[in-house]
Amino acid sequence: MDIGNHGQHDSTVDYLFQDTTFLPDTEPSRFELLLQLSSRSRYTVFTVLYAELFKLFSALPHLSEFFEQAADLIVLPQKEQYPIINDPVFQVWSGLAFHHANRVFTEKAENTQTLEEVLLEFPEMLLRIEAKSKLQGFHDYPPVYRFDIDPLIMQATPPSYEFPEDESVRKELLRAGVSTHFFSEVVHVALSRIEQTWPACRDYVQQLVKAICYLPDGTFRSCSASRYTGVILLANRDDSILDLEESLVHEATHQLLYNVVEVCPVTVEGASRDASFSLPWSGQKRDLYGYFHAFYVYIALVKYMERVRSRPSDEVQRAQKRLAFILRGLIRALPDLEASDDFTPHGRQLLDNLAREVRALASKHTGLLAKAAPLPEQVLGATA
């Protein structure tokens, strides 16, 4: 079942990528168009899936509720429909349904039982989304969850994080560290500071991050993945509010790029998945797509840190030091990315736009770069 680019009109996508990086300092209408196209893409995936499943299962009485409710969702006005199909829980369900349907259609599955079980979950999944929406109402920051996150999201997080199934283990973890309520208040403070520092960035977080999962026992500082788009995982490993601001901006920018890639891939199909690149900032290994993700996110962080001004002097100094360190890594990463032949035409266009940003930032912050300590030698080895 190959949906390709989900029928996006070439000229619209061409316009979308012209002279933009999609970051919060670019033309707002381009970001709005991106969200519209990614929503349309998700809708198209669902309608194509529905049509294929109807051919296969429409005669089965026990799936009649799925087909009735799916058809109702398909004909809803966009204002009511898009909040549902863009919900992370719906996106996880859609990904599972698409995966298992594809296994059936390509005859890789022994039977249709698993796919039918996913479809039977559809009505209850919609009820959970509706109940959550009524409970939350309007929030000026994403809700923070712990073990009360939706079970479909719990199912999607491994290997990033594996939720313990044992209730006694969960209770023990809940007793460790600060409470979810307290952490939620700290997140609120960090988001308020993001709004004061870069209002457009705060708006991006509001639109791109649908839920935060607080996992103090996580082995990461922060984490996200396209298989649970809209959800970010935070492990409370930040040493300051400024660090938490960085984590939030970092993960929101990953969400932004997930939306870009849903509309149009940035690397070619069949590009090497070998982790042949070393990130200049940490020395960790990544493939081209992962390297580009890091590059994209770190440009956003430089743009954030340079806006950290109306703060105590020690905090401003920390932001400038962080800015210089990240920017030095961006300068080192740029030749690696520009030398790759594995970008799509639109991916290359986005890279070119980002390259101009990096060179402009390097020129703007020459003084900081001159004073900055060199990158650690262990991360300055060959990057390809």
Secondary structure, 3 states (H helix, E strand, C coil): CCCCCCCCCHHHHHHHHCCCCCCCCCCHHHHHHHHHHHHHHHHHHHHHHHHHHHHHHCCCHHHHHHHHHHHHHHCCCHHHHHHHHCCHHHHHHHHHHHHHHHHHHCCCCCCCHHHHHHHHCHHHHHHHHHHHHHHHCCCCCCCEECCCCCHHHHHHCCCCCCCCCCHHHHHHHHHCCCCHHHHHHHHHHHHHHHHHHCHHHHHHHHHHCCEEEECCCCCCCEECCHHHCCEEEECCCCCCHHHHHHHHHHHHHHHHHHHHHHHCCCECCCCCCCCCEECCCCCCEECHHHHHHHHHHHHHHHHHHCCCCCCCHHHHHHHHHHHHHHHHHHHHHHHHHHCCCCECHHHHHHHHHHHHHHHHHHHHCHHHHHHCCCCCHHHCCCCC
